[in-house]
Amino acid sequence: MANQQELTIRKYWTLIGINSTAHAIRAAREVGLFQQLLSGQKTFGELVDACDIQPNLTTRILDVLVASGLIEQYAEHYAASQTLGLLAQYDSDLGDYYLDSMVGQLRCDLPAGNGDAYRRHQVARGWTRTPLAMQAAAVLEIGQKRRDLRILEIGCGSGVWTSTLAFRDPGTTIVAIDHADALGEAKTMIESIDLQNRWKGIEGDPTSGELPEGPFDLVVIPELLQTIDDALAVTILGRAADVTRPDGEVAVIDFFDPIDAKKRSLATAVQNLELGLRTPLGRLRTAPEASQLMVGAGLTSALYAPLTNAPQNAGLLMGTRPETLN
């Protein structure tokens, strides 16, 4: 087992490596290496000629990018990895467009984002939640313990969460409320898995828009509470309870801060930082904190199940509506 000095040295070089890799990625993007590779496999010579760049340094940058897994090497050819394809589509600048505001926000020279760009970004990359959505459907035992449900989704985003539930149970129907851009993305996903006859989208602000008439067997609120303050969260949960049938359920699917701060992963800490930069009041709560908000809205004490198919700390909280709401 490594001693403390060895661990410290490893951490030091790991941080140096992270920063160097980030700079190599930015340099490769700026000189056009990624653009060339995204158009197809290229040899070293083809890359140097196409980008008009210095060969000696190029080979070292390519070595770093191959070691990072962002590009792949096959004999004399280099190719874009699937990860590079994702970055090019959703985060081509690695988030610099909001991370560059960090110093300004720290010095109170710039305000936090208003949340709109963050919401649109979450919709665009929502399909990356598919493994979590499949795990949530298994935890809820959709098609077995829970079936033939009428589901309301408050803030459907890309539609990945409840479409996964309905796909597992042919008797389940969905009503979703969200902004027009999100509904467009959700509709595309719904049609891709042939669920359009069991899905209805309603345009509206999920934080303030009027909810459709209930009762619903299950109300799902995915990735919404992390973006708002406690008071608004209780209001939304209360409105969800109002349209849930007695003994029906409200499910909050979200990302949570661990109770023990020592167990907070880098991915979770970075996610919470992003919320702080891009939303006025968003933050990751612990599961018990979110559970107390559900109780404050009149639901029973929520049961928590972790969702482990993500680097961040995801989970599902399930509360039941009592016969009579306070």
Short mmCIF file of the C-alpha atoms (twelve columns), coordinates in Angstrom:
data_MODEL
# 
_entry.id   MODEL 
# 
loop_
_atom_site.group_PDB 
_atom_site.id 
_atom_site.type_symbol 
_atom_site.label_atom_id 
_atom_site.label_alt_id 
_atom_site.label_comp_id 
_atom_site.label_asym_id 
_atom_site.label_seq_id 
_atom_site.Cartn_x 
_atom_site.Cartn_y 
_atom_site.Cartn_z 
_atom_site.pdbx_PDB_model_num 
ATOM 1   C CA . MET A 1   0.000   0.000  0.000   1 
ATOM 2   C CA . ALA A 2   1.300   3.440  -0.931  1 
ATOM 3   C CA . ASN A 3   2.306   5.711  1.911   1 
ATOM 4   C CA . GLN A 4   0.929   9.224  2.373   1 
ATOM 5   C CA . GLN A 5   3.840   10.884 0.591   1 
ATOM 6   C CA . GLU A 6   3.345   8.685  -2.475  1 
ATOM 7   C CA . LEU A 7   -0.391  9.426  -2.518  1 
ATOM 8   C CA . THR A 8   0.288   13.153 -2.300  1 
ATOM 9   C CA . ILE A 9   2.730   12.990 -5.201  1 
ATOM 10  C CA . ARG A 10  0.238   10.994 -7.293  1 
ATOM 11  C CA . LYS A 11  -2.499  13.552 -6.621  1 
ATOM 12  C CA . TYR A 12  -0.124  16.344 -7.589  1 
ATOM 13  C CA . TRP A 13  0.701   14.785 -10.948 1 
ATOM 14  C CA . THR A 14  -2.915  13.820 -11.537 1 
ATOM 15  C CA . LEU A 15  -3.931  17.474 -11.232 1 
ATOM 16  C CA . ILE A 16  -1.103  18.541 -13.535 1 
ATOM 17  C CA . GLY A 17  -2.294  15.903 -15.998 1 
ATOM 18  C CA . ILE A 18  -5.920  17.060 -15.839 1 
ATOM 19  C CA . ASN A 19  -4.950  20.651 -16.567 1 
ATOM 20  C CA . SER A 20  -2.511  19.709 -19.336 1 
ATOM 21  C CA . THR A 21  -5.131  17.495 -20.968 1 
ATOM 22  C CA . ALA A 22  -7.688  20.308 -20.852 1 
ATOM 23  C CA . HIS A 23  -5.228  22.660 -22.565 1 
ATOM 24  C CA . ALA A 24  -4.384  20.009 -25.180 1 
ATOM 25  C CA . ILE A 25  -8.093  19.586 -25.918 1 
ATOM 26  C CA . ARG A 26  -8.566  23.331 -26.335 1 
ATOM 27  C CA . ALA A 27  -5.507  23.622 -28.581 1 
ATOM 28  C CA . ALA A 28  -6.654  20.704 -30.743 1 
ATOM 29  C CA . ARG A 29  -10.089 22.249 -31.101 1 
ATOM 30  C CA . GLU A 30  -8.694  25.682 -31.971 1 
ATOM 31  C CA . VAL A 31  -6.275  24.544 -34.679 1 
ATOM 32  C CA . GLY A 32  -8.887  22.288 -36.303 1 
ATOM 33  C CA . LEU A 33  -7.651  18.811 -35.357 1 
ATOM 34  C CA . PHE A 34  -11.044 17.766 -34.032 1 
ATOM 35  C CA . GLN A 35  -12.857 19.103 -37.067 1 
ATOM 36  C CA . GLN A 36  -10.612 17.009 -39.298 1 
ATOM 37  C CA . LEU A 37  -11.066 13.829 -37.249 1 
ATOM 38  C CA . LEU A 38  -14.829 14.251 -36.984 1 
ATOM 39  C CA . SER A 39  -14.965 14.172 -40.785 1 
ATOM 40  C CA . GLY A 40  -13.176 10.807 -40.906 1 
ATOM 41  C CA . GLN A 41  -9.967  8.954  -40.073 1 
ATOM 42  C CA . LYS A 42  -6.736  10.750 -40.915 1 
ATOM 43  C CA . THR A 43  -3.031  9.930  -40.917 1 
ATOM 44  C CA . PHE A 44  -0.590  12.077 -38.972 1 
ATOM 45  C CA . GLY A 45  0.647   13.708 -42.150 1 
ATOM 46  C CA . GLU A 46  -2.876  14.492 -43.323 1 
ATOM 47  C CA . LEU A 47  -3.665  16.172 -40.006 1 
ATOM 48  C CA . VAL A 48  -0.500  18.268 -40.040 1 
ATOM 49  C CA . ASP A 49  -1.069  19.380 -43.636 1 
ATOM 50  C CA . ALA A 50  -4.790  20.087 -43.238 1 
ATOM 51  C CA . CYS A 51  -4.312  22.152 -40.065 1 
ATOM 52  C CA . ASP A 52  -0.964  23.675 -41.126 1 
ATOM 53  C CA . ILE A 53  0.596   22.955 -37.741 1 
ATOM 54  C CA . GLN A 54  4.028   22.097 -36.339 1 
ATOM 55  C CA . PRO A 55  4.674   18.306 -36.479 1 
ATOM 56  C CA . ASN A 56  6.857   17.880 -33.394 1 
ATOM 57  C CA . LEU A 57  4.330   19.340 -30.953 1 
ATOM 58  C CA . THR A 58  1.379   17.836 -32.816 1 
ATOM 59  C CA . THR A 59  2.549   14.285 -32.191 1 
ATOM 60  C CA . ARG A 60  2.793   14.993 -28.450 1 
ATOM 61  C CA . ILE A 61  -0.659  16.542 -28.298 1 
ATOM 62  C CA . LEU A 62  -2.072  13.556 -30.174 1 
ATOM 63  C CA . ASP A 63  -0.391  11.241 -27.655 1 
ATOM 64  C CA . VAL A 64  -2.136  13.078 -24.810 1 
ATOM 65  C CA . LEU A 65  -5.503  12.914 -26.573 1 
ATOM 66  C CA . VAL A 66  -5.112  9.197  -27.298 1 
ATOM 67  C CA . ALA A 67  -4.173  8.523  -23.661 1 
ATOM 68  C CA . SER A 68  -7.237  10.488 -22.536 1 
ATOM 69  C CA . GLY A 69  -9.510  8.371  -24.751 1 
ATOM 70  C CA . LEU A 70  -10.770 11.368 -26.687 1 
ATOM 71  C CA . ILE A 71  -9.268  10.150 -29.952 1 
ATOM 72  C CA . GLU A 72  -8.234  6.668  -31.062 1 
ATOM 73  C CA . GLN A 73  -5.236  5.412  -33.009 1 
ATOM 74  C CA . TYR A 74  -5.286  2.514  -35.472 1 
ATOM 75  C CA . ALA A 75  -1.781  1.878  -36.862 1 
ATOM 76  C CA . GLU A 76  -1.059  5.028  -38.895 1 
ATOM 77  C CA . HIS A 77  -4.564  6.475  -38.644 1 
ATOM 78  C CA . TYR A 78  -6.236  8.618  -35.994 1 
ATOM 79  C CA . ALA A 79  -10.001 8.667  -35.433 1 
ATOM 80  C CA . ALA A 80  -12.535 10.521 -33.322 1 
ATOM 81  C CA . SER A 81  -13.872 8.545  -30.358 1 
ATOM 82  C CA . GLN A 82  -17.576 8.460  -29.506 1 
ATOM 83  C CA . THR A 83  -16.766 10.746 -26.575 1 
ATOM 84  C CA . LEU A 84  -15.336 13.360 -28.935 1 
ATOM 85  C CA . GLY A 85  -18.521 13.133 -30.958 1 
ATOM 86  C CA . LEU A 86  -20.550 13.883 -27.826 1 
ATOM 87  C CA . LEU A 87  -18.331 16.814 -26.883 1 
ATOM 88  C CA . ALA A 88  -18.582 18.262 -30.375 1 
ATOM 89  C CA . GLN A 89  -22.362 18.025 -30.265 1 
ATOM 90  C CA . TYR A 90  -23.108 19.190 -26.723 1 
ATOM 91  C CA . ASP A 91  -20.027 20.712 -25.048 1 
ATOM 92  C CA . SER A 92  -17.556 21.635 -27.754 1 
ATOM 93  C CA . ASP A 93  -15.855 24.206 -25.521 1 
ATOM 94  C CA . LEU A 94  -15.886 21.983 -22.402 1 
ATOM 95  C CA . GLY A 95  -18.279 24.427 -20.745 1 
ATOM 96  C CA . ASP A 96  -15.954 27.432 -21.075 1 
ATOM 97  C CA . TYR A 97  -18.878 29.660 -22.048 1 
ATOM 98  C CA . TYR A 98  -20.152 29.542 -18.469 1 
ATOM 99  C CA . LEU A 99  -17.004 28.541 -16.570 1 
ATOM 100 C CA . ASP A 100 -15.272 31.699 -17.796 1 
ATOM 101 C CA . SER A 101 -17.702 33.694 -15.632 1 
ATOM 102 C CA . MET A 102 -16.410 32.076 -12.436 1 
ATOM 103 C CA . VAL A 103 -13.950 34.799 -11.402 1 
ATOM 104 C CA . GLY A 104 -16.428 37.538 -12.242 1 
ATOM 105 C CA . GLN A 105 -19.104 35.859 -10.151 1 
ATOM 106 C CA . LEU A 106 -16.689 35.293 -7.273  1 
ATOM 107 C CA . ARG A 107 -15.891 39.009 -7.246  1 
ATOM 108 C CA . CYS A 108 -19.600 39.892 -7.514  1 
ATOM 109 C CA . ASP A 109 -18.957 41.597 -10.860 1 
ATOM 110 C CA . LEU A 110 -21.273 39.201 -12.692 1 
ATOM 111 C CA . PRO A 111 -24.618 37.653 -11.704 1 
ATOM 112 C CA . ALA A 112 -25.331 33.944 -11.842 1 
ATOM 113 C CA . GLY A 113 -27.084 32.703 -14.950 1 
ATOM 114 C CA . ASN A 114 -30.868 32.918 -15.000 1 
ATOM 115 C CA . GLY A 115 -31.235 29.176 -15.532 1 
ATOM 116 C CA . ASP A 116 -32.662 29.298 -19.062 1 
ATOM 117 C CA . ALA A 117 -29.448 28.284 -20.824 1 
ATOM 118 C CA . TYR A 118 -28.874 25.548 -18.246 1 
ATOM 119 C CA . ARG A 119 -32.390 24.199 -18.812 1 
ATOM 120 C CA . ARG A 120 -31.922 24.120 -22.590 1 
ATOM 121 C CA . HIS A 121 -28.547 22.429 -22.169 1 
ATOM 122 C CA . GLN A 122 -30.085 19.761 -19.947 1 
ATOM 123 C CA . VAL A 123 -32.776 19.107 -22.546 1 
ATOM 124 C CA . ALA A 124 -30.177 18.735 -25.307 1 
ATOM 125 C CA . ARG A 125 -28.082 16.196 -23.411 1 
ATOM 126 C CA . GLY A 126 -31.030 14.526 -21.706 1 
ATOM 127 C CA . TRP A 127 -30.633 11.308 -23.676 1 
ATOM 128 C CA . THR A 128 -27.448 10.669 -21.655 1 
ATOM 129 C CA . ARG A 129 -29.816 9.910  -18.746 1 
ATOM 130 C CA . THR A 130 -31.078 6.748  -20.477 1 
ATOM 131 C CA . PRO A 131 -29.155 4.301  -18.213 1 
ATOM 132 C CA . LEU A 132 -30.510 6.100  -15.130 1 
ATOM 133 C CA . ALA A 133 -34.047 6.094  -16.528 1 
ATOM 134 C CA . MET A 134 -33.859 2.353  -17.135 1 
ATOM 135 C CA . GLN A 135 -32.654 1.833  -13.574 1 
ATOM 136 C CA . ALA A 136 -35.467 4.039  -12.223 1 
ATOM 137 C CA . ALA A 137 -38.035 1.978  -14.137 1 
ATOM 138 C CA . ALA A 138 -36.608 -1.192 -12.605 1 
ATOM 139 C CA . VAL A 139 -36.645 0.296  -9.086  1 
ATOM 140 C CA . LEU A 140 -40.290 1.320  -9.536  1 
ATOM 141 C CA . GLU A 141 -41.115 -2.153 -10.900 1 
ATOM 142 C CA . ILE A 142 -42.972 -0.642 -13.820 1 
ATOM 143 C CA . GLY A 143 -44.996 -3.285 -15.631 1 
ATOM 144 C CA . GLN A 144 -45.032 -5.485 -12.521 1 
ATOM 145 C CA . LYS A 145 -45.884 -3.884 -9.185  1 
ATOM 146 C CA . ARG A 146 -46.881 -0.633 -10.913 1 
ATOM 147 C CA . ARG A 147 -48.781 -0.948 -14.165 1 
ATOM 148 C CA . ASP A 148 -51.559 0.690  -16.187 1 
ATOM 149 C CA . LEU A 149 -50.585 4.059  -14.733 1 
ATOM 150 C CA . ARG A 150 -51.706 7.543  -15.625 1 
ATOM 151 C CA . ILE A 151 -48.491 9.535  -15.224 1 
ATOM 152 C CA . LEU A 152 -47.940 13.291 -15.086 1 
ATOM 153 C CA . GLU A 153 -44.405 14.499 -15.728 1 
ATOM 154 C CA . ILE A 154 -43.597 18.002 -14.484 1 
ATOM 155 C CA . GLY A 155 -40.624 19.216 -16.512 1 
ATOM 156 C CA . CYS A 156 -40.232 16.419 -19.058 1 
ATOM 157 C CA . GLY A 157 -37.037 17.741 -20.656 1 
ATOM 158 C CA . SER A 158 -36.018 15.371 -23.431 1 
ATOM 159 C CA . GLY A 159 -38.715 12.888 -22.412 1 
ATOM 160 C CA . VAL A 160 -36.241 10.175 -21.475 1 
ATOM 161 C CA . TRP A 161 -37.556 9.564  -17.948 1 
ATOM 162 C CA . THR A 162 -41.238 8.736  -18.402 1 
ATOM 163 C CA . SER A 163 -40.883 7.393  -21.943 1 
ATOM 164 C CA . THR A 164 -38.678 4.702  -20.428 1 
ATOM 165 C CA . LEU A 165 -41.390 3.946  -17.864 1 
ATOM 166 C CA . ALA A 166 -44.146 3.746  -20.481 1 
ATOM 167 C CA . PHE A 167 -42.013 1.616  -22.784 1 
ATOM 168 C CA . ARG A 168 -41.945 -1.078 -20.082 1 
ATOM 169 C CA . ASP A 169 -45.724 -1.115 -19.607 1 
ATOM 170 C CA . PRO A 170 -48.159 -0.957 -22.561 1 
ATOM 171 C CA . GLY A 171 -51.005 0.157  -20.278 1 
ATOM 172 C CA . THR A 172 -49.286 3.311  -19.025 1 
ATOM 173 C CA . THR A 173 -50.069 6.775  -20.438 1 
ATOM 174 C CA . ILE A 174 -48.178 10.043 -19.968 1 
ATOM 175 C CA . VAL A 175 -49.120 13.707 -19.778 1 
ATOM 176 C CA . ALA A 176 -46.057 15.979 -19.816 1 
ATOM 177 C CA . ILE A 177 -45.725 19.708 -19.155 1 
ATOM 178 C CA . ASP A 178 -42.697 21.777 -20.189 1 
ATOM 179 C CA . HIS A 179 -41.500 24.608 -22.415 1 
ATOM 180 C CA . ALA A 180 -42.011 24.340 -26.182 1 
ATOM 181 C CA . ASP A 181 -38.395 23.449 -26.990 1 
ATOM 182 C CA . ALA A 182 -38.388 20.617 -24.461 1 
ATOM 183 C CA . LEU A 183 -41.702 19.274 -25.738 1 
ATOM 184 C CA . GLY A 184 -40.254 19.213 -29.253 1 
ATOM 185 C CA . GLU A 185 -37.309 17.092 -28.095 1 
ATOM 186 C CA . ALA A 186 -39.589 14.848 -26.042 1 
ATOM 187 C CA . LYS A 187 -41.961 14.350 -28.970 1 
ATOM 188 C CA . THR A 188 -39.065 13.232 -31.139 1 
ATOM 189 C CA . MET A 189 -38.013 10.671 -28.543 1 
ATOM 190 C CA . ILE A 190 -41.580 9.482  -27.986 1 
ATOM 191 C CA . GLU A 191 -42.119 8.954  -31.704 1 
ATOM 192 C CA . SER A 192 -38.808 7.119  -32.038 1 
ATOM 193 C CA . ILE A 193 -40.107 4.374  -29.730 1 
ATOM 194 C CA . ASP A 194 -43.697 4.490  -31.049 1 
ATOM 195 C CA . LEU A 195 -45.364 5.845  -27.896 1 
ATOM 196 C CA . GLN A 196 -47.094 8.843  -29.490 1 
ATOM 197 C CA . ASN A 197 -50.557 7.355  -28.916 1 
ATOM 198 C CA . ARG A 198 -49.900 7.186  -25.156 1 
ATOM 199 C CA . TRP A 199 -48.237 10.587 -24.690 1 
ATOM 200 C CA . LYS A 200 -49.610 14.122 -24.552 1 
ATOM 201 C CA . GLY A 201 -47.483 17.250 -24.238 1 
ATOM 202 C CA . ILE A 202 -48.753 20.490 -22.702 1 
ATOM 203 C CA . GLU A 203 -46.769 23.690 -23.202 1 
ATOM 204 C CA . GLY A 204 -46.135 25.589 -19.993 1 
ATOM 205 C CA . ASP A 205 -43.572 26.578 -17.400 1 
ATOM 206 C CA . PRO A 206 -43.180 23.532 -15.127 1 
ATOM 207 C CA . THR A 207 -42.388 25.806 -12.183 1 
ATOM 208 C CA . SER A 208 -45.490 27.979 -12.498 1 
ATOM 209 C CA . GLY A 209 -47.799 26.748 -15.261 1 
ATOM 210 C CA . GLU A 210 -51.228 25.313 -14.584 1 
ATOM 211 C CA . LEU A 211 -51.203 21.545 -14.208 1 
ATOM 212 C CA . PRO A 212 -53.684 19.354 -16.084 1 
ATOM 213 C CA . GLU A 213 -56.647 17.959 -14.224 1 
ATOM 214 C CA . GLY A 214 -56.013 14.812 -12.214 1 
ATOM 215 C CA . PRO A 215 -56.152 12.426 -10.660 1 
ATOM 216 C CA . PHE A 216 -52.868 10.817 -11.648 1 
ATOM 217 C CA . ASP A 217 -51.511 7.549  -10.296 1 
ATOM 218 C CA . LEU A 218 -47.931 8.817  -10.401 1 
ATOM 219 C CA . VAL A 219 -46.427 12.290 -10.758 1 
ATOM 220 C CA . VAL A 220 -42.764 12.363 -11.803 1 
ATOM 221 C CA . ILE A 221 -40.575 15.439 -11.220 1 
ATOM 222 C CA . PRO A 222 -37.167 14.829 -12.847 1 
ATOM 223 C CA . GLU A 223 -34.119 17.085 -12.430 1 
ATOM 224 C CA . LEU A 224 -36.209 20.133 -11.516 1 
ATOM 225 C CA . LEU A 225 -35.868 20.674 -7.779  1 
ATOM 226 C CA . GLN A 226 -32.084 21.084 -8.045  1 
ATOM 227 C CA . THR A 227 -32.621 24.289 -10.047 1 
ATOM 228 C CA . ILE A 228 -34.942 26.135 -7.619  1 
ATOM 229 C CA . ASP A 229 -35.109 27.253 -3.989  1 
ATOM 230 C CA . ASP A 230 -36.855 25.454 -1.136  1 
ATOM 231 C CA . ALA A 231 -39.991 27.609 -1.124  1 
ATOM 232 C CA . LEU A 232 -40.717 27.059 -4.813  1 
ATOM 233 C CA . ALA A 233 -39.874 23.364 -4.485  1 
ATOM 234 C CA . VAL A 234 -42.506 22.934 -1.752  1 
ATOM 235 C CA . THR A 235 -45.030 24.813 -3.904  1 
ATOM 236 C CA . ILE A 236 -44.410 22.541 -6.902  1 
ATOM 237 C CA . LEU A 237 -44.549 19.413 -4.755  1 
ATOM 238 C CA . GLY A 238 -47.810 20.636 -3.236  1 
ATOM 239 C CA . ARG A 239 -49.323 21.201 -6.672  1 
ATOM 240 C CA . ALA A 240 -48.167 17.724 -7.662  1 
ATOM 241 C CA . ALA A 241 -49.848 16.250 -4.583  1 
ATOM 242 C CA . ASP A 242 -53.074 18.086 -5.436  1 
ATOM 243 C CA . VAL A 243 -53.433 16.257 -8.764  1 
ATOM 244 C CA . THR A 244 -52.335 12.864 -7.422  1 
ATOM 245 C CA . ARG A 245 -55.035 10.402 -6.416  1 
ATOM 246 C CA . PRO A 246 -55.254 9.392  -2.743  1 
ATOM 247 C CA . ASP A 247 -52.606 6.719  -2.139  1 
ATOM 248 C CA . GLY A 248 -51.021 7.734  -5.436  1 
ATOM 249 C CA . GLU A 249 -47.331 8.608  -5.544  1 
ATOM 250 C CA . VAL A 250 -45.011 11.494 -6.338  1 
ATOM 251 C CA . ALA A 251 -41.516 10.555 -7.522  1 
ATOM 252 C CA . VAL A 252 -38.624 13.016 -7.440  1 
ATOM 253 C CA . ILE A 253 -35.760 11.857 -9.651  1 
ATOM 254 C CA . ASP A 254 -32.738 14.059 -9.183  1 
ATOM 255 C CA . PHE A 255 -29.098 14.374 -8.233  1 
ATOM 256 C CA . PHE A 256 -28.244 14.723 -4.563  1 
ATOM 257 C CA . ASP A 257 -25.372 15.810 -2.385  1 
ATOM 258 C CA . PRO A 258 -24.179 12.935 -0.161  1 
ATOM 259 C CA . ILE A 259 -24.954 13.235 3.536   1 
ATOM 260 C CA . ASP A 260 -21.276 12.673 4.319   1 
ATOM 261 C CA . ALA A 261 -19.297 15.408 2.545   1 
ATOM 262 C CA . LYS A 262 -16.234 13.135 2.572   1 
ATOM 263 C CA . LYS A 263 -18.064 10.874 0.104   1 
ATOM 264 C CA . ARG A 264 -18.741 13.674 -2.387  1 
ATOM 265 C CA . SER A 265 -17.281 12.724 -5.762  1 
ATOM 266 C CA . LEU A 266 -15.572 15.176 -8.083  1 
ATOM 267 C CA . ALA A 267 -18.436 14.732 -10.575 1 
ATOM 268 C CA . THR A 268 -20.993 15.714 -7.923  1 
ATOM 269 C CA . ALA A 269 -18.949 18.710 -6.767  1 
ATOM 270 C CA . VAL A 270 -18.561 19.910 -10.364 1 
ATOM 271 C CA . GLN A 271 -22.292 19.506 -10.973 1 
ATOM 272 C CA . ASN A 272 -23.083 21.616 -7.917  1 
ATOM 273 C CA . LEU A 273 -20.597 24.239 -9.136  1 
ATOM 274 C CA . GLU A 274 -22.357 24.339 -12.504 1 
ATOM 275 C CA . LEU A 275 -25.706 24.911 -10.782 1 
ATOM 276 C CA . GLY A 276 -24.179 27.774 -8.810  1 
ATOM 277 C CA . LEU A 277 -22.833 29.420 -11.958 1 
ATOM 278 C CA . ARG A 278 -25.836 28.887 -14.222 1 
ATOM 279 C CA . THR A 279 -28.903 29.208 -11.968 1 
ATOM 280 C CA . PRO A 280 -29.840 31.916 -9.451  1 
ATOM 281 C CA . LEU A 281 -30.821 29.585 -6.602  1 
ATOM 282 C CA . GLY A 282 -30.062 26.037 -7.709  1 
ATOM 283 C CA . ARG A 283 -28.079 23.622 -5.557  1 
ATOM 284 C CA . LEU A 284 -27.767 19.931 -4.844  1 
ATOM 285 C CA . ARG A 285 -29.638 18.987 -1.681  1 
ATOM 286 C CA . THR A 286 -29.119 15.846 0.340   1 
ATOM 287 C CA . ALA A 287 -31.834 13.218 -0.012  1 
ATOM 288 C CA . PRO A 288 -33.101 13.875 3.559   1 
ATOM 289 C CA . GLU A 289 -33.366 17.602 2.774   1 
ATOM 290 C CA . ALA A 290 -35.429 16.876 -0.330  1 
ATOM 291 C CA . SER A 291 -37.532 14.369 1.603   1 
ATOM 292 C CA . GLN A 292 -38.398 17.058 4.151   1 
ATOM 293 C CA . LEU A 293 -39.612 19.301 1.335   1 
ATOM 294 C CA . MET A 294 -41.942 16.513 0.214   1 
ATOM 295 C CA . VAL A 295 -43.277 16.136 3.746   1 
ATOM 296 C CA . GLY A 296 -43.747 19.902 3.878   1 
ATOM 297 C CA . ALA A 297 -45.939 19.622 0.779   1 
ATOM 298 C CA . GLY A 298 -48.236 17.115 2.504   1 
ATOM 299 C CA . LEU A 299 -46.767 13.862 1.215   1 
ATOM 300 C CA . THR A 300 -45.710 10.987 3.421   1 
ATOM 301 C CA . SER A 301 -42.067 10.644 4.372   1 
ATOM 302 C CA . ALA A 302 -40.277 9.766  1.157   1 
ATOM 303 C CA . LEU A 303 -38.465 6.492  0.537   1 
ATOM 304 C CA . TYR A 304 -35.085 6.849  -1.163  1 
ATOM 305 C CA . ALA A 305 -33.431 4.568  -3.705  1 
ATOM 306 C CA . PRO A 306 -29.987 5.347  -5.164  1 
ATOM 307 C CA . LEU A 307 -29.528 5.278  -8.935  1 
ATOM 308 C CA . THR A 308 -25.960 4.227  -9.577  1 
ATOM 309 C CA . ASN A 309 -25.693 4.310  -13.383 1 
ATOM 310 C CA . ALA A 310 -24.023 7.740  -13.412 1 
ATOM 311 C CA . PRO A 311 -20.817 9.313  -12.081 1 
ATOM 312 C CA . GLN A 312 -22.913 11.813 -10.112 1 
ATOM 313 C CA . ASN A 313 -24.957 10.929 -7.021  1 
ATOM 314 C CA . ALA A 314 -28.400 10.250 -8.520  1 
ATOM 315 C CA . GLY A 315 -31.442 8.930  -6.714  1 
ATOM 316 C CA . LEU A 316 -35.207 8.542  -6.571  1 
ATOM 317 C CA . LEU A 317 -37.455 9.756  -3.753  1 
ATOM 318 C CA . MET A 318 -40.979 8.365  -3.583  1 
ATOM 319 C CA . GLY A 319 -43.708 9.949  -1.454  1 
ATOM 320 C CA . THR A 320 -47.352 8.907  -1.139  1 
ATOM 321 C CA . ARG A 321 -50.341 11.213 -1.109  1 
ATOM 322 C CA . PRO A 322 -52.494 10.574 1.981   1 
ATOM 323 C CA . GLU A 323 -56.281 10.364 1.799   1 
ATOM 324 C CA . THR A 324 -56.535 13.958 2.985   1 
ATOM 325 C CA . LEU A 325 -53.987 16.680 2.308   1 
ATOM 326 C CA . ASN A 326 -53.269 19.191 5.062   1 
# 
